[in-house]
């Protein structure tokens, strides 16, 4: 999954930040594995893929397979945050948040939910492969981080009429992002199927069920996105199709072994609606998430956990794979349940959300109080560094040799000139001036990788959300 996330994220950010996102992903894997080895795995206990006891620093050879399997889940939780905070969070701050998440927050939730003696498991919470445990945890950490961090510079700008203009910073490589989604989809099927933790005939049968429902849910979500795009928008949007597939995967992860195929179809279809609604709400609230990781993972983590309480089939829950005692009528309420399962799922969702949000908010806020040279903080880079590109400031240049620091500076100045010209044109001045400001051929390589376009979202009477960076008048000079 790390490879898939790396490709998806690097393709979804602007080229001047590409190397930065690659560093975050490889460090997330390395340091996430180490903290899981030293601390997280021991805290999680038997909830970590059936580990024997609380094994800190992997002292028992029989825990090698559970450690490896659970480590993959743990580092995935941390990586969800990476895309949401892209282009403006410092590498050091990201590592601190990821280590707290993987080393403390996530293993505690694993212990509560997936250990047979955990209090959420005893309460009746059921989550086969992690809609709530993995994706809601990672998505909530992303939400808390983005809320404290603020949006990217010039993402939300207020005009003279009090309307907020949303600058759409398009990713520079849809091809990388598309390949990343395919890698993630393949890994997702393996993750969900392998969560049986059993190679017996019964275990393989349930693994097949999990794999099939995962594919059906993802396909249904993409189909729903296509209907929406053709029917209501009139054009197809590739990033939205990518996120639709991932949303369908997240939505089915908790119930993939407990529902029939028709239920998977409904879960995936609704999953797209949940993703799209959350994405729109986040834009309205001016919470900037470059990859829509919050809408994909947090929102559909909630829906996926609740879907168990709606669609879980009694016969499928009558196995030890439910990771908890299955009491009579503790089933999906559409299939004869008395609502107790849905109630347990709701309680677990609230616990995971508020516990994760509280810890990560405190960590991110604490980091934001530490100033650094150049006008930034320990949490966030300076505005100059963000506009120039993190690759040039922190990583010895762009991942693309043809994209130079000078080209980025010239491109920023020209974009600002375009904004001023458009502003005058809207006030009644000659529009022909705008046509004369097109970029010269010498900057074609920079334009090719920038991937920026502008769309206007009207939110009359609202001001850009408060904070240091990411907001300003549309005619603001770039440094």
C-alpha positions, 0 to 999 in steps of 0.5 A, spaced: 500 500 500 505 504 501 507 504 493 500 506 491 499 511 496 506 514 494 504 514 486 497 517 488 500 522 492 506 525 488 501 525 482 496 529 486 500 535 488 504 540 484 511 538 481 514 543 486 512 539 492 513 532 488 520 530 492 517 532 498 511 527 498 516 522 496 520 523 502 514 523 507 512 516 504 518 513 505 520 516 512 513 514 514 514 506 512 521 506 515 519 510 522 512 507 522 515 500 522 520 502 527 515 505 532 510 499 531 516 494 532 518 498 539 512 500 542 505 499 538 505 492 537 506 491 544 500 496 546 496 493 541 497 486 544 492 480 541 488 485 537 494 486 532 493 480 527 492 475 533 499 476 536 500 472 542 501 477 548 503 484 549 510 483 545 514 489 545 520 489 540 518 482 538 521 478 542 517 472 540 518 468 534 511 466 533 509 473 533 513 475 526 507 474 522 502 477 526 507 483 527 508 484 519 501 483 517 499 488 523 505 493 521 502 494 514 495 496 517 499 501 522 503 504 517 497 505 512 494 509 518 499 514 518 500 515 510 493 517 510 495 523 513 501 525 508 496 526 502 492 531 506 497 535 509 501 536 503 505 542 500 505 546 507 507 541 513 514 540 515 517 534 514 519 534 522 512 535 524 509 530 519 514 525 522 512 527 530 504 526 528 505 520 524 509 517 530 504 519 535 499 516 531 502 509 529 505 508 536 500 510 541 493 512 538 492 507 533 495 501 537 490 503 543 484 503 538 486 496 535 487 493 542 480 496 544 477 493 538 480 487 535 483 484 542 477 479 544 478 482 551 478 489 548 472 493 551 469 495 544 470 488 542 466 486 548 461 491 547 459 488 540 463 492 535 465 488 529 470 491 524 473 485 519 479 489 516 478 496 519 473 501 516 473 504 523 480 502 526 484 503 520 481 508 516 477 512 520 483 513 525 487 515 519 482 520 516 480 523 523 488 524 524 488 528 517 482 532 519 485 534 526 492 536 522 488 540 516 484 544 521 490 546 525 495 547 519 490 551 515 489 551 507 495 552 502 497 559 500 492 562 496 487 556 496 481 561 498 481 568 496 475 573 498 474 578 492 470 585 493 463 582 493 465 578 499 465 571 495 470 566 496 474 564 490 477 557 490 483 556 487 484 549 484 491 546 485 491 540 480 496 535 481 501 535 476 501 527 473 494 524 473 498 518 470 502 517 476 495 518 480 492 513 476 497 508 477 497 509 484 490 507 485 491 501 481 496 499 486 492 501 492 486 497 489 490 490 488 493 491 495 486 493 498 483 486 496 489 482 499 488 486 505 481 485 506 482 477 504 488 476 509 484 479 515 481 472 515 488 470 519 486 463 517 489 459 511 484 453 513 478 451 508 473 455 512 478 461 512 479 461 505 472 461 503 471 467 507 477 470 504 474 469 497 467 473 500 471 479 502 475 479 496 469 479 492 465 484 496 471 489 496 471 489 488 463 489 487 463 495 492 469 499 489 466 498 482 459 500 484 462 507 487 465 508 481 459 507 477 455 512 481 461 517 480 460 516 472 452 517 473 453 523 477 458 526 472 455 525 466 448 526 469 449 532 473 456 535 471 456 533 464 464 532 464 468 526 467 473 528 473 479 523 473 481 525 481 474 524 483 473 517 479 480 515 483 477 517 490 470 514 488 474 507 487 478 508 494 471 510 497 468 504 495 474 500 498 474 504 505 466 503 505 466 495 505 472 494 509 469 493 515 463 488 512 467 485 507 466 478 510 459 479 513 455 482 507 452 479 501 454 481 494 447 485 493 449 489 500 456 490 497 453 494 491 449 498 495 454 500 500 459 502 495 454 506 491 452 510 498 460 510 499 460 515 493 455 519 495 458 520 502 465 522 499 462 527 495 458 530 500 464 530 505 468 533 500 463 539 498 462 540 506 470 541 507 470 546 501 465 550 504 468 550 511 475 552 507 479 545 510 484 544 505 485 537 503 489 536 496 487 529 496 480 528 499 483 523 504 478 526 509 472 525 505 475 518 502 477 515 509 474 519 515 467 519 512 467 512 509 470 510 515 464 512 519 459 509 513 463 503 513 463 501 520 455 503 520 454 499 514 456 493 518 450 494 523 445 495 517 447 489 512 451 484 516 448 477 515 447 473 521 450 466 518 456 470 516 457 473 523 456 466 527 464 465 526 470 467 530 472 472 525 467 477 528 472 477 533 467 478 539 462 473 541 456 474 537 449 474 541 442 472 538 439 478 534 446 482 534 446 482 526 444 488 521 437 490 522 435 490 515 436 482 516 433 481 523 437 484 528 435 488 534 439 494 533 444 492 538 449 491 533 448 498 529 448 501 536 455 498 538 458 501 531 455 508 533 459 508 539 465 505 537 465 510 531 464 516 536 470 513 541 475 512 535 473 519 532 473 523 538 479 520 541 484 520 535 481 528 534 483 530 541 490 527 541 492 529 534 489 536 535 493 537 541 500 535 538 499 539 532 497 545 536 503 544 540 507 544 534 504 550 531 506 554 537 514 553 536 516 558 531 522 557 526 526 562 522 523 565 516 516 566 518 514 559 519 513 554 525 515 547 527 508 545 524 508 549 517 513 552 512 513 559 511 509 562 505 515 563 501 517 556 502 511 554 500 510 558 494 517 557 491 516 549 492 518 545 498 523 541 493 527 547 492 527 549 499 528 543 503 530 537 498 535 540 493 531 541 487 525 538 483 524 531 482 524 533 475 531 536 472 527 541 467 523 544 472 528 550 475 527 554 481 527 560 476 522 557 472 517 557 478 519 564 480 517 567 473 511 562 473 508 565 480 510 572 477 506 571 471 500 568 474 499 574 479 499 578 473 494 574 470 490 575 476 491 583 476 489 583 469 483 578 470 481 583 475 481 589 471 477 586 465 472 584 470 471 591 472 470 593 464 477 594 462 479 591 455 480 583 455 485 584 450 490 585 455 489 578 458 491 575 451 497 578 451 500 575 457 500 568 455 507 564 458 512 564 453 515 558 450 521 558 454 517 556 460 513 551 457 516 545 461 514 549 468 507 550 465 507 543 463 508 540 471 504 546 474 498 543 473 494 549 476 487 551 474 482 556 477 475 555 479 470 559 482 466 557 488 461 562 490 460 563 498 457 570 498 458 573 505 463 569 507 470 570 509 476 566 508 477 562 514 482 565 519 489 564 520 496 566 517 497 562 510 492 560 505 488 566 505 488 573 502 485 578 496 485 575 489 490 581 487 495 579 492 503 580 490 507 573 490 514 573 494 
